[in-house]
Amino acid sequence: MSSVIVRPALPADENHLWSMLFEASYSADQGRTSPDELRAIPALAHYVENWGAPGDLGVVAEQDGELRGAAWLRLFTGDNAAYGYIDDDTPELAIGVVPGARGTGVGTLLMEQLLVDARAAFKQVSLSVREENPARRLYERLGFVEIPDSAHPSPTGSTSRTMLLRF
């Protein structure tokens, strides 16, 4: 088995990002069966739709020609705010790792590279994470801190928090 390769996300990777958004949003837990279903959910679709717009920044992890994960940033505006919205100048980060690659370090590789790239373009980065998500420890280790009073409940009954990393 070869090592994991992390490369920049390109507009041609949009389908990969839809797949990783499916993983990141726990869509299977909500009864969804395909990433294509996310296209009809505006609160999720705007994380990926028309990937490659100005300000979009991302990385993709591959191993032996197979997608293992992706992490990406996108700027949102107040009238099109995402779950971890801070302001119009702070991009929100999304990350997804395929189930078989979780716990192998792929998420760490993705996050570290994306944050190196983001540091050159932005002052800070936000994300939204479920309270019970084990990846929360990774975000804290990388320097993300929880924004006070940022809890937002999901339709499934879980609660997510907004976290911020200032460079």
N, C-alpha and C positions, 0 to 999 in steps of 0.2 A: 504494500500500500504506500502510495507516495504522500508527501507532505501537503499541507493545506496551502493554497495560493490565495492571497488577498490582492484583488485588483480593483481599479476604479469602476464604479457602476456607470454604464453607458445608457443612452436612450434605448438601445436594443435590449437592455436588461429589464425593461418594464414588466414583462411577464414574470420574471424571477421575483421582482419586488412584490407583485400581487401575491405570489405564493408565500413569501415571507411575511407579508401583512396578514395573511390567513393564519399563520402560526402565531404571530405576535398578538393578534386580537383574540386568541382563544376561540376562534370561530367554530371549530369542531365541537367544542363544549356547548356551544349555543345552537347546535343542530344543523349548522351549515355543512355542506358537503363539498364545496368547490370554491376556490378563490374568485371565480367569476361572479359569485353571488355578492361579493363585496362592492362591485361596481355600482350596484343599485342602492348602496347605503352611503349617502353623502358624507356623514361624519367619519367614515373610514376611507371612502374613495379618494378624498382629496389628499391623502397621504401619498398616493401613487399616480393618480390620473395625470396623463401627459408628462410623465417623468422626463427630465432633461431640461426643464424650464430654467431661466436665469435664477441663480441662487441655490439650485438643487446640488447636493453633494452626497456621494455615497460610495460604498465599497461592497464587493461581492466576494464570498469565499467559495472556492472550488477545490475539489479533491478528486483525482482520477476522472476528470471531466464531468463530475456531478456537483450540482449546487449543494452547498452545506449551510449557507446562511448569507444574510445581507444586513447592512446597517446603512441608514441614510438620514439626511437632514433636509428639511424643507422649511422655508419661511411661510408663515401664515399672517393674515391681517386680522384685525379685530372683528371685522364683519364676516370672516371665514375662519374663525378661531378653531384650533384643534384642542385635544384634551389637555395638553401640557402648555397651552399658550401663555406666554409672559408678556411679549410686546411684538410689534411689527419688525423689530431688528434682531430678535432672538429666534433662531431656527429651532424647530422641535425634532428630536431624534427618534427614529423608530428602528427596531432591530428584531430580526427573526432568525432562528436557527432550526434546521430540520430536527425532528425528534431524535433520530439516531446519532446526531452530532452534539446534542446537549451534554454539558458536563465534560467535554473534551478539550476545552480551551478555545474553540472556534469563536465564541462570543467575545472573549477577551481580545483575541487577535483583531476582530472586526472593530470593536470599540476603540482600541488603542490607535489603529490606523486612521479611523474616521476622525478621532479627536485631534490627532496631529494635523490632518488636513483642515479641519474646522478652525483650529487656532490661527491659521494664516488668513482666515476670511471673516471671523466673527469674534465678538467680545465674550460671548457666553452661549451656552446651549442648554435647552430644556428637554425634559422627557416626562412621560406619564407612565407610572408603573403600578400594578396591582399590589396591594399591601402584602399579599401572600406569595408573590413571585420571588423565587430564589435568586433571580438575576439582580434583585435590589441590592444584595450584598456586593455584587460586582460594581454597580453604579456608585455605591458609597466608597468602595476601595479606590475608584478612579477620581473621587473628589466631588461627586454630586451630593448636594444637600437638599433635604426636603424643604419646600416652601411652606411656612406655617399657614394653617387654615386652607389648604389646597385640596382637601378631600372631595372627591366627586364619585358618587355611587354609579354603578353600571346597572343596566337592565337585568343582569343576572344575579344581582344582590351583592357582588363584591365591591370593594372600595379601592379606588386608585388615588395616588398622590402625585403631585407635580414635584419634580426635582430639578435643580439647576446646578450647572457647572460654570463658574466664572473663570476665564483664562487669566 
